[in-house]
Amino acid sequence: MENFVFYSPTKFVFGKDTEEKCGELVKEFGGSKVLVHFGSASAKKSGLLERVEKSLTDSGICFVELGGVKPNPRSGLVYEGIELCRKENVDFVLAVGGGSVIDSAKAIAIGAVYDGDFWDFYSGKALPKNALPVSTVLTIAAAGSEGSGDSVITKEEGMLKRATSGECIRPKFSVLNPALTCTLPAYQTACGATDIMAHVFERYFTNTKHVETTDRLCEAVLLAMINEVPKVMKNPDDYEARANIMWAGMVAHNNIVGVGREQDWNSHGIEHELSAKYDCAHGAGLAVIMPAWMKFVYKHDIMRFCQMATRVFGVKMDFSDPEKTALEGISAFRAFLTSIGMPSTLGEVGGKKEDIAELVKTFGLKDGERTGGFVNLSSEDVAHIYELAL
């Protein structure tokens, strides 16, 4: 196990009707004027926004609104939010929505206190050091952004999807009411579940040895997802299953299952090019890319894939042919994703074979450069993974 520092100070307020505590929570963390950031009109139609804003008003907290966040959140709205925060002297950002809303809120929070272009943080020119305090009211279990210091934004110019990380954008508090996810369409629920599982797998496939504790934590989250997701696909109002999935989404990405071990993240990077170009759901893109990535890299450490197959998917170990066991595990993962309505081919999310060269180019590796991880990948390797996804 590698040395690590783990610090995750977000306050989680979990359960039914917890959105009604937003005002007192904002006050607890020093906010006096809030940007309430949200996505579609559903936040208003459902009454959620009204309940959140009433809580703010009852606590004497002023607020301004900015809606319109789309899946794969765009830079244009971030610039608008930064300008609004400065104009209105906002000192706190509250995201009401899913991962896209939270990521957009985080980008606004760092941009509002930065003299340059917020995109500097997403292009690698600068690291986030300061930000307005950010908090969340979560409406979909998926990205884990409610417990992480990460944010992903798509820049409209060139449709580049890039990420940044910093402790300053880790939420001060996150309100998690599983009941808010019961009205989600089945497809969105499945996309979120796929993203949660992918976050675990990005940590699970590691070259670090002697990480049994976090291996078992990863496997526990994956097993919980395999058990709970089919329940909500069958009965969307299953609160207890929704609750387990919502907490799994946070655990999967606040890094408690990933400490002390090398991580991968190439599947996420490769997928980002799909959701940037085709505007597909991130989870749907991951459902296509992650099994293809597994097929490309499994020979690097067949026994780790056998461990996944046997511990997570219940495949019987074939000691005379470990490769068979590993491949059965990958097939079992793909079959699970298909069973909850996820795509399995590049074409199902809009991809075409003739687009692969462009996807590889925007992925951004220079000649001879490789991207690190479980297996270090070249541009040719990335192209091969897209081809396997066809």
N, C-alpha and C positions, 0 to 999 in steps of 0.2 A: 504494500500500500504506500502511496506517495504522501508526503507532507501536505497538509491543507489548512486553510482558515475558512471556517464556515460561520457566517453571520447573516441571520435572516430575521430582522427586527419587525417585520410587518405584523400588525395586530389584526387577527382574523375574527370576525364576528359572524358566526355561522348559525343558520336556522331560519325558521319561518318568521316573516314580518320584520326581519332585522334591518331592512332598508329604512324603517322609521327611526332608526338611531343615528342617521347620517349627520344631523345637525349637531348633536352633542359630541360626535366623534370629530367633526371638523373643528369644533371649538377646542376639544382636548388637544388637538395637534396644532393649534395656533392660527387657524384660518379665520379671516374676517370678511373676505370677498372672494367668491368662488366662481370659477368657470365650470359650468355644468356641460360636459361634452358627451354627446350621444350620437346614435346612428340614424336609424330610420324613424318614420312616424309611429311605428309600433310602440316605442317607448312612451309616447303620449297616449296613444289609443288604449293601451293596457292599463293606464292609470299609474304606472310605476314612476314616471317623471313627476307627476303631481304629488305622489306620496313623498318622494325624495325632497322636492322643493318645499313642501309644507314643513317637513322636518327642519330644513334649513331656516325657514322663516320663523318657526316657533322658537328656534335657538338664537334668533337675532342675527343670522348670517345673511348678508346680501349676496346676490348671485346674478350672473349673466349666462345666457345659453348660447351654445354653438352645436347644432346638429349637422347631419349630412354625411357622417363617416360611412364609407363603403367598405366591403370586404377588400382585403389587400389595400389598406389605407393609403391615400394619395398625399403627395407633398403640398398640393395647392391648398387644401383645407388646413394643413399645418401652418402654412404661412399666414392664412386668415386668422387662425387662432392666436398666433404669436402677436399679431397686430392688435387683436381685440384685448388680449391680456394687458398689453402695454397701455392702450388707450383707457381702459377701465380700472387700471391699478389693481388687477387681480393678484391675489397672493396665495391661491390654492386652486388646484385643478382636480375636479371630481369626474371620473369617467363612469358613465352609466351605460353598460353594454358588455360586449364580448371582447375578445382579444384585439380585434381591429380598432375598436374605440379606445381601449386602454393604450395600445401602442401609439395611436395618434395623440392621445393626451400626454404621454411621456415625451413625445417629440416636441409638442407645444411647450411643455414645462422646461425643457432644457433650452429651447430656442428663445423663450421669453427673457432669459437672463444672460443671453450671449450676444456679444457685439457683432459677430459675423453671421454667416449663413448656417442655419441649423443642419443643413446637409453635410457640413464638414464632419459631423459626428458619424454619419452613415457612410461616408466615402473614405473614412480612415484618416482624415486630416487632423482630427482632434478627438480627445477623449472627454466624455461628460464628467465634469467635476462639480458643477452646481446646477440646481434646478429649482423651480417652484415645487412645493410639496404636492405629491400626486396620491390620490386614493381611488378606490374603485367600488362600484356596485355591479357585481358580476351577473350576466344574464345567459351565458352559455359556458359549459365546461369544455374546454378545448386547449387554448394556447398556454395556460398557466401564467399569463402575464400579470395576473393579480398577485402573484407571490415572487416575481422575478425582477431583476434589474435589466431586463432585455426589452428591446423594441425593434420592430421591423416596419419600414416605410417603403412605398413605391414612388419613385420620382417620375413624374409624367414625361419629362424630357428624356427620351430614350427608354422609357418604361423599365428602369433599373430598380430592382427590389433588393434592399440592403438592410443590414442590422447594425445596431450599436448596443453597448452594455455599460452600465455604471450604477454604483450603489446609490447615487443621488436620485435615480428614477425608480428605485424599489418603492412600491406603495407604502405609505404610512399606515393605512388601514385598508382592509378589503372586507366588504360586506358580501357574504355568500349565503343566499337564500335559494336552496335547491328547487323550491316551488316555482321560481321564476323561469326555470328551464322546461317546465312541463308542457308549455304551449309550442315549443320548438318543432318545426317540421322534422320528420324522421331523417331526412337526408342531412340536415344540419347537425342533428344529434350524432349521426354516424361519422360525419366529417370531424366533429370534435373528438369523438372517441378515438379515431385514427390518429389524430394529432397527439393525443395523450400517450398512446402506445408508442408512437414514434419518438416522443421525447425520452421515454424510458430506454428504447432500443439504442438511441444515439449515445447513451451512457453505458449500456450493457455490453456493447461490443467494444472491448478494450484490450489493449496489449499489457495492461498492468496486472501483475500476478498477486495472489493472496488478498483478494477483495471479496471474501465470502459474505461478509455482512451486507455490503451494498449489493452484491449479486442477489442475495435473498430478498432484500428490500425491493429491488427491481422486479424480481419474479412475483412477489406478492402483489404489487400494483398491477402487473399484467394479468395475473390470475383473477384479480378482482374485476378488471375490465371484461375479461372473457365471460365471467359469471353474471355481471350486472347489466351489460349493454343489451344482450338479447331480451332482458326483462322489460326495459323501457321501449325497445322496438315493438314489443307485443302490447305493452300497456304504458302509454306515455305518462300517465298520472301516478306511476309507482314512485312515490316520494322517497322511500328508503333507498331504492336503487339509484334514483337521481342524486341523493345525498352522497352515496358512496362514490359515484362517478365524479361529482363536483370536487370532493376532497382528493380523489386520485389525481385529478387534473392539476391541482396545486402542488401536491407532493411530487408529481412527475417532473416539475420544472423549477422548483425553488432550490434544487440541487442537493437536497438531502440524500437522494439515491445515487448521486454522482460524485460525492466527495472522495478524494484520495485515489482517483483513477483517471487515466487518460480517457478522453472522450472523442467521438468521431465528428458528427454534424455534417458530413458530406451529403447525406441524403437530403437534408434540409436545404443546403446550398443548391443542389441540383434541382430540387423541386421549385425553388424560388423563381427560376427562369420560366417554369411552366405557368405559374400563377401570375407572373408579370406579363407574359406574352398572351396567354389565352384567357386571363382573368377567371380561371377556375378556382374553386375552393381549395385552400391550402391542404386540408385533410384529404381531399380527393386526389390531389397531385401526389401526396405522400403515399397513398394507397397504391399508386402506380409505380412510383420510384423505389420505395423501400424494398419490396420483394425483388425487384430487378437488381438493386445494389447488393442484396444478400446473395443472389445467384452469382454475381460477379466476384465477390470477395470471400465466399465461404471456405475455400481451400486454404486461405491464409491461416485459419485456426479452426479446423474441422471439429475439434472437441468442444470448442465454445458453442458452436452451432448445435452440436449434439446435446449439450447441456440445456440450451434453449428448448430444443425439441422434446426432451424427456421431462424436464421440470415444469415447463410452461404449457406445452401442448399434449403431454401425456403419450408421446410416441415411445414405443418400446425400443430400448437400445439394442442395436445389432452390433455386437462386439466384433463379429467377423467382417462387417462392412460398415464402419462408422460413417462413410460418405452417404450411404443410403439413409441412415438416420438423420443426418444433417439436412439432406434434401427433403425428407418427409416433414421436417420441422418447418422449413420455408414454405412448403406447399400447404401445411396446416395454417400458417399465418395468412397466406393469401386466401385460403378458403374461408377463414373467419371473416376477413374483410368483405369478401364477396357476399357472405351470408347476411351482412348488415346493410347491403346495398351500395357498397363502394365499387368504383370502377377498377379494372385490372389491366387495362391497356392504355397506351398513350393516345390512341385515337379517340377513346371515350372522353378525354378531357380537351379534345380539340387539336391534339398534336399530329404532325405529319412527318414522314421520314425525311422529306426535303427540308424541313425546318431544323434538323439536328445540327447542322453546321452553324447556323445562327445562334441556337441555344448554347452551344459550346463556346462560341465567341463571346457572348454576353456573360457567360459564367466567369470569364475574365482571366484565365490562366495565360501567362506569356509563354513564348517558346521555351521549352525545357523546364518550365516551372511545374511543381507538383503541389497539390493541396494535402495537408497532413491529416492524420486520423488513424483509424484502425488499419486501413491500407492507404498509403499515399497514392493519390490519383493524378495522372497526367490528363491533358486535354483528350488524348486518344481514349483513355479509360472512361472519361465522362461520356464521350460519344458512344462507346460500347454499351454503357449502362442505359442510355436513351434507346439504343437499338434493342436491347433486351426487353425494354418496356413496351416496344411495339407489339 
